[in-house]
């Protein structure tokens, strides 16, 4: 597989008809040159303060952030502008934060979206941070934030299927909210294993269903109005997948039910969100009648 050709997509996409307006607006924001900005690694990942900008510069920031709607992951505060994303990703990050130490490690975030988690990870001082996500919109959101953060995070417009062909391996791989989008979950987990160094670890989360049987739900057409959801396992079935893919020391970190505190409509997101995906008369079920979204968080180590 020629990754160089795929990586050129990052530059080529700038000229796509639907992408060019994002790129041109981003270029306007990148004309604003600031240094030594205050960065806050808290729940609202923040860079800069309102007083760092002139009124004209602040208007460019607002215009750029709005041009890049919808913002799914966050929240961010950019020079005092609060970008209140659909997902309050700080809830997930704070849940998993006690279970890893990234200092001096080579780290990948598969399905990194706009890089919210990676920006938070900078505080851990990893040796290297690489995000994988093929979305042009989230690439531009990332570059907008990172222009002011000035981090050395690398954003690759690649997917999990490219991981094992990348030019180096990783010590720790995150894959949050991706596995249920893959039609071959065991093959996807094998790709993670092949992308790891010896003794490397993964931390993933995925939809789950309750039960002790080694089975999974296969939705018909859509799940919670999402078309590309393929397999939703019980925890025993997920453990089987991980073992078949070459992992051991499987640790269940937490299970959670998605609530409107974590996912909801905002002026920065889509017209619909969680409340529109659930049965209006029974929020324990999706609109299709399946069990409402519940997640399991798992950490595992590559078998030597």
Buried (B, 14 or more C-beta within 10 A) or exposed (E): EEEEEBEEBBEEBBEEEEBEEBBEBBEEBBEBEBEEBEBEEEBBBBBBEEEBBEEEBBEBBEEBBBBBBEBBBBBBBBBBBBBBBBBBBBBBBEBBEEEBEBEEBBBBBBBBBBBBBBBBBBBBEBEBBBBBBBBBBBBBBBBBBBBBBEBEBEBBBBBBBBBBBBEEBBBBBBBBBBBBBBEEBBBBBBBBBBBBBEEBBBBBBBBBBEBEEBEBBEBEEBBBEBEEBBBBBBBEBBBBBBBEBBBEEBEBBEBBEBBEEBBBBBEBBEEEBBEEBBBEEEBEBBBBEBBBBBBBBBBBBBEE
